[in-house]
Amino acid sequence: MANILAVDDDGDLRALIAETLGRDGHFVRTLDSGSRIGEAHCRWADLILLDLLMPGEDGPAACRRIRAMTDAPILFLTALNGEADVLEALGSGGDDYLTKPFRIAELRARVAAHLRRQRRPVSHRLVRGGVAFDLAAGTAEVEGRPVGLTRGEYALCRVLALHAGQTFGKERLYEEAFGFEREADPSAVTEHIKNIRAKFRAAGCEPVETVWGVGYRWKP
């Protein structure tokens, strides 16, 4: 069994994928837009099915954005099969593509094949706003000096840093950092951010900005 995220603006196709792969014992979540894929989805998913052409953020743009957050195989679903389209899909970080309309048996076979393969090694270092993160170790440092973040503080910083420049409301930030299973607690986010700022300020760095009335963002 695996966790599979299917992203497509076609509701009927999403339902078909969920039903088909669900019968194979997989857990399937669906989204109707690439822009809705967050870090919590990436942490959860063992494999991602991604439509190439969607309104707003299209498949390749979404793939480039989330590739730093996941080493899960990304399989594009596309009605286009021209060489340029295929190269764009694979060049954005995708592992494979399946041309629509596809046979259900082929979808199941491709999914099974990718889940069997060993995952690729990924870079675990991220530098944003003067802060260096070791994503594997779960640590942060400023100019080579460790910053003593708690696990909760680190989780929030990781989400913000991976999306540097993007503003998160308190509830969404909580969900991205701690998952969907826990009820969002905006007051906890406020307290964590207060502590995070104090620790980074002591290290000579202020990477977290408040967007009044909206939420928080990490300096690029």
Rosetta blueprint (number, residue, H / E / L):
1 M L
2 A L
3 N E
4 I E
5 L E
6 A E
7 V E
8 D L
9 D L
10 D L
11 G H
12 D H
13 L H
14 R H
15 A H
16 L H
17 I H
18 A H
19 E H
20 T H
21 L H
22 G H
23 R H
24 D L
25 G L
26 H L
27 F E
28 V E
29 R E
30 T E
31 L E
32 D L
33 S L
34 G H
35 S H
36 R H
37 I L
38 G L
39 E H
40 A H
41 H H
42 C H
43 R H
44 W H
45 A L
46 D L
47 L E
48 I E
49 L E
50 L E
51 D E
52 L L
53 L L
54 M L
55 P L
56 G L
57 E L
58 D L
59 G H
60 P H
61 A H
62 A H
63 C H
64 R H
65 R H
66 I H
67 R H
68 A H
69 M H
70 T L
71 D L
72 A L
73 P L
74 I E
75 L E
76 F E
77 L E
78 T E
79 A L
80 L L
81 N L
82 G L
83 E H
84 A H
85 D H
86 V H
87 L H
88 E H
89 A H
90 L H
91 G H
92 S L
93 G L
94 G L
95 D L
96 D E
97 Y E
98 L E
99 T E
100 K L
101 P L
102 F L
103 R L
104 I H
105 A H
106 E H
107 L H
108 R H
109 A H
110 R H
111 V H
112 A H
113 A H
114 H H
115 L H
116 R H
117 R L
118 Q L
119 R L
120 R L
121 P L
122 V L
123 S L
124 H L
125 R E
126 L E
127 V E
128 R E
129 G L
130 G L
131 V E
132 A E
133 F E
134 D E
135 L L
136 A L
137 A L
138 G L
139 T E
140 A E
141 E E
142 V E
143 E L
144 G L
145 R E
146 P E
147 V E
148 G L
149 L L
150 T L
151 R H
152 G H
153 E H
154 Y H
155 A H
156 L H
157 C H
158 R H
159 V H
160 L H
161 A H
162 L H
163 H L
164 A L
165 G L
166 Q L
167 T L
168 F E
169 G L
170 K H
171 E H
172 R H
173 L H
174 Y H
175 E H
176 E H
177 A H
178 F H
179 G L
180 F L
181 E L
182 R L
183 E L
184 A L
185 D L
186 P H
187 S H
188 A H
189 V H
190 T H
191 E H
192 H H
193 I H
194 K H
195 N H
196 I H
197 R H
198 A H
199 K H
200 F H
201 R H
202 A H
203 A L
204 G L
205 C L
206 E L
207 P L
208 V E
209 E E
210 T E
211 V E
212 W L
213 G L
214 V L
215 G E
216 Y E
217 R E
218 W E
219 K L
220 P L
